[in-house]
C-alpha cells in the first residue's frame, strides 16, 4: 500500500498551490492535509493507535499559530510510535535560525518553498518520488 504525504499548513492559498502542483507533477502520490500542528498530531495519533498507516513523510510549515511546525516536529521526535516518521520543514523563508532550529528539532530536511508553481511542482514531485516511492520505512 502506498503511504501518503501529510502536509501541515495553515494557509489555504498555500494548500491550494500544493494541491495544484501535486495534481500536475505527482498525481500518483497520495496526500493528506492538516491545517495546523494540533490537527496533525490528532491524525498521527490515529496511526499510533492502529487506525491508519503512518504517513510516508510529514511536510510542515514551521510558522503556524498555536502548535507550529517546530512544536509538531518536537512532538513527533518525542513520541516512540512516531519518531521514525520523516519530517521535511518547508518554509517560504531561508532564515538561518529557522534552518538551524529545524535540524536541532530532528528534521530530515529543510527546503525553501519555491515561488513559481512549476518549481513547486518539481520540488513536490522529487519529495514524493523519494519519500513515497523509493524510501523504505522502518
LINDABEL-V459011 format. One record per pair of residues at least 24 apart in sequence whose C-alpha atoms are under 8 Angstrom apart, sorted by sequence separation. I is the first residue (numbers start at 0). J is the second residue. If there is no record, write none. Layout:
((I & J) (I & J))
This chain:
((4 & 28) (6 & 30) (8 & 32) (9 & 33) (10 & 34) (3 & 28) (4 & 29) (5 & 30) (6 & 31) (7 & 32) (8 & 33) (9 & 34) (3 & 29) (4 & 30) (5 & 31) (6 & 32) (7 & 33) (8 & 34) (9 & 35) (2 & 29) (3 & 30) (4 & 31) (5 & 32) (6 & 33) (7 & 34) (8 & 35) (36 & 63) (57 & 84) (59 & 86) (61 & 88) (1 & 29) (3 & 31) (5 & 33) (7 & 35) (35 & 63) (37 & 65) (53 & 81) (56 & 84) (57 & 85) (58 & 86) (59 & 87) (60 & 88) (61 & 89) (62 & 90) (76 & 104) (7 & 36) (35 & 64) (36 & 65) (37 & 66) (55 & 84) (56 & 85) (57 & 86) (58 & 87) (59 & 88) (60 & 89) (61 & 90) (76 & 105) (35 & 65) (36 & 66) (54 & 84) (55 & 85) (56 & 86) (57 & 87) (58 & 88) (59 & 89) (60 & 90) (35 & 66) (36 & 67) (40 & 71) (53 & 84) (56 & 87) (58 & 89) (69 & 100) (73 & 104) (7 & 39) (35 & 67) (36 & 68) (39 & 71) (69 & 101) (72 & 104) (73 & 105) (47 & 80) (72 & 105) (36 & 70) (37 & 71) (40 & 74) (47 & 81) (72 & 106) (36 & 71) (69 & 104) (61 & 97) (43 & 81) (5 & 54) (2 & 52) (4 & 54) (5 & 55) (7 & 57) (2 & 53) (3 & 54) (4 & 55) (5 & 56) (6 & 57) (7 & 58) (8 & 59) (2 & 54) (3 & 55) (4 & 56) (5 & 57) (6 & 58) (7 & 59) (8 & 60) (2 & 55) (3 & 56) (4 & 57) (5 & 58) (6 & 59) (7 & 60) (4 & 58) (9 & 63) (83 & 137) (8 & 63) (7 & 68) (56 & 130) (55 & 130) (56 & 131) (55 & 131) (55 & 136) (25 & 120) (20 & 116) (24 & 120) (20 & 117) (23 & 120) (24 & 121) (25 & 123) (20 & 119) (21 & 120) (24 & 123) (25 & 124) (28 & 127) (16 & 116) (20 & 120) (24 & 124) (17 & 119) (21 & 123) (25 & 127) (17 & 120) (20 & 123) (21 & 124) (28 & 131) (17 & 123) (4 & 127) (4 & 131) (3 & 131) (2 & 131) (1 & 131) (1 & 132))
